[in-house]
Amino acid sequence: MPSKLTLSKLAENPVFIEERKNLDELNVALFKVRTRIAEIELIRSTMQPEGPREPDVHDALAFASTGKLHRQAAVPVSDQLEELATLRTHERSLRQAIDRQTARLQQVESEHRVKVLKELTPEHKALMRRYLDALIALDAMVEEEAGLVRLVEAAGVEARFPETISCNNLGRANDTAGSYLFYRVRDIKAYLAS
């Protein structure tokens, strides 16, 4: 039965909330920068060389719906290139800031995890002690069953019980050649001793 401890929730941790807010702000800024970069790249990809140009489809549709010729005012290429270079610098800076902020957020989460696990470790170790006792009891039952099998075989017949406790995949607790049960018992004992 889980303990009645009142554990603090990560989502209610004020440091986590603040770090998360900062990360969200950086992501929104990066989205806006990337959106503007995409807009400029789209404009640049559809730009006609300087000089006379034929109306594009957008211009033609606008003319058809309004009866007036519409052309976007051209932004000088040098201004677009300068803005694009500045935005790409901002994008790199924001990505680096997001990486740092993500690391800070993960650190807060890690510290919170350690705190929560520390609070529950005594209860978990008690549970693992019961589990270890059950595994050792199971191993004793396997040994007891093996004794019954030896008795049947000593009577000169093959032991064919309809069900058995023993399982080849389980192994034995004292099987130093390395069985599942051996490793579980060893690892749990090490955990309980820590």
C-alpha positions in Angstrom: 0.0 0.0 0.0 1.5 3.4 -1.0 2.4 5.7 1.9 0.3 8.6 2.9 3.2 11.0 2.2 2.2 14.2 0.5 4.6 14.5 -2.4 5.2 17.8 -4.1 4.3 17.8 -7.8 6.8 19.0 -10.3 4.2 21.0 -12.1 3.6 23.0 -8.9 7.3 23.7 -8.2 7.8 27.5 -8.5 11.3 27.1 -10.0 10.1 24.6 -12.6 7.1 26.9 -13.4 9.5 29.8 -14.0 12.0 27.8 -16.0 9.2 26.4 -18.1 7.8 29.9 -18.7 11.2 31.1 -19.9 11.6 28.1 -22.2 8.1 28.8 -23.7 9.0 32.5 -24.3 12.2 31.4 -26.1 10.2 28.9 -28.2 7.6 31.5 -29.2 10.4 34.0 -30.1 12.1 31.3 -32.2 8.8 30.5 -33.9 8.4 34.2 -34.8 11.9 34.5 -36.1 11.6 31.3 -38.2 8.2 32.5 -39.6 9.7 35.8 -40.7 12.7 34.0 -42.3 10.3 31.8 -44.2 8.3 34.8 -45.3 11.4 36.6 -46.6 12.6 33.4 -48.3 9.2 33.0 -49.9 9.2 36.6 -51.1 12.8 36.2 -52.5 11.9 32.9 -54.2 9.0 34.6 -56.1 10.8 37.8 -56.9 11.2 38.6 -60.5 14.4 40.2 -61.8 14.5 43.9 -61.6 12.7 45.6 -64.4 9.4 45.0 -66.1 7.6 41.8 -65.2 4.5 40.1 -66.2 1.7 40.0 -63.6 1.9 36.8 -61.6 -1.2 34.7 -60.8 -1.8 36.6 -57.5 -1.8 39.9 -59.3 -4.1 38.5 -62.0 -6.6 37.2 -59.4 -6.5 40.4 -57.5 -7.2 42.3 -60.7 -10.1 39.9 -61.6 -11.7 40.4 -58.2 -11.2 44.2 -57.8 -10.7 45.5 -61.3 -7.5 47.3 -60.2 -3.9 46.4 -60.8 -2.2 45.4 -57.5 1.5 45.1 -57.1 3.3 44.7 -53.8 5.7 47.5 -53.2 9.1 46.0 -53.7 11.4 45.9 -50.7 15.0 46.6 -51.8 16.9 43.4 -52.0 19.7 44.7 -49.8 17.2 45.4 -47.0 15.8 41.9 -47.3 19.3 40.3 -47.2 20.2 42.4 -44.2 17.0 41.5 -42.3 17.5 37.8 -43.3 21.1 37.8 -41.9 20.0 39.5 -38.7 17.1 37.0 -38.3 19.4 34.0 -38.9 21.8 35.4 -36.2 18.7 35.7 -33.8 17.7 32.2 -34.7 21.1 30.7 -33.8 21.1 32.7 -30.5 17.6 31.5 -29.7 18.5 27.9 -30.4 21.5 28.1 -28.1 19.3 29.8 -25.4 16.7 27.1 -25.8 19.3 24.4 -25.3 20.6 26.1 -22.2 17.1 26.7 -20.8 16.1 23.1 -21.6 19.2 21.9 -19.6 18.1 24.1 -16.7 14.6 22.7 -16.9 15.9 19.2 -16.9 18.1 20.0 -13.9 15.2 21.2 -11.9 13.2 18.1 -12.9 16.2 15.9 -11.9 16.5 17.6 -8.5 12.8 17.2 -8.0 12.9 13.5 -8.9 15.8 12.9 -6.5 13.8 14.6 -3.7 10.7 12.6 -4.4 12.5 9.3 -4.7 14.5 10.0 -1.5 11.2 10.5 0.4 9.9 7.1 -0.9 13.1 5.1 -0.7 12.4 3.7 2.8 9.0 2.5 1.8 10.3 1.1 -1.5 13.1 -0.8 0.3 10.5 -2.3 2.7 8.6 -3.5 -0.4 11.7 -4.8 -2.0 12.6 -6.7 1.2 9.2 -8.4 1.0 9.8 -9.2 -2.7 13.2 -10.7 -1.9 11.7 -12.8 0.9 9.1 -14.0 -1.6 11.8 -14.9 -4.1 13.8 -16.8 -1.5 10.6 -18.6 -0.4 9.9 -19.5 -4.0 13.5 -20.9 -4.3 12.9 -22.9 -1.2 9.7 -24.3 -2.7 11.6 -25.2 -5.9 14.1 -27.1 -3.7 11.3 -28.8 -1.8 9.7 -29.9 -5.1 13.1 -31.2 -6.3 13.2 -33.4 -3.2 9.8 -34.8 -4.1 11.0 -35.5 -7.7 14.1 -37.3 -6.3 11.8 -39.4 -4.1 9.6 -40.4 -7.1 12.7 -41.2 -9.2 14.2 -43.2 -6.4 11.0 -45.3 -6.6 12.1 -46.1 -10.2 9.6 -44.0 -12.1 9.7 -40.7 -14.0 8.3 -37.7 -12.0 5.5 -36.3 -14.2 3.5 -34.0 -12.0 0.8 -32.1 -13.9 2.3 -28.8 -12.8 5.6 -27.8 -11.4 7.0 -24.9 -9.4 10.3 -25.2 -11.1 10.8 -23.2 -14.3 13.9 -23.4 -16.5 13.8 -19.7 -17.2 13.7 -18.8 -13.5 16.8 -20.7 -12.3 17.9 -20.9 -8.7 18.9 -18.3 -6.2 22.3 -20.0 -5.6 23.0 -20.6 -9.4 26.3 -18.8 -9.7 26.4 -19.6 -13.4 23.8 -16.9 -13.7 20.1 -17.4 -13.7 17.3 -14.8 -13.6 16.6 -15.6 -9.9 20.3 -15.5 -9.0 20.7 -12.0 -10.5 17.4 -10.7 -9.1 18.3 -11.8 -5.5 21.9 -10.5 -5.9 20.7 -7.1 -7.2 18.0 -6.7 -4.7 20.4 -7.5 -1.8 22.8 -4.8 -3.1 20.0 -2.3 -3.4 18.8 -3.0 0.2 22.4 -2.7 1.5 22.8 0.7 -0.2 
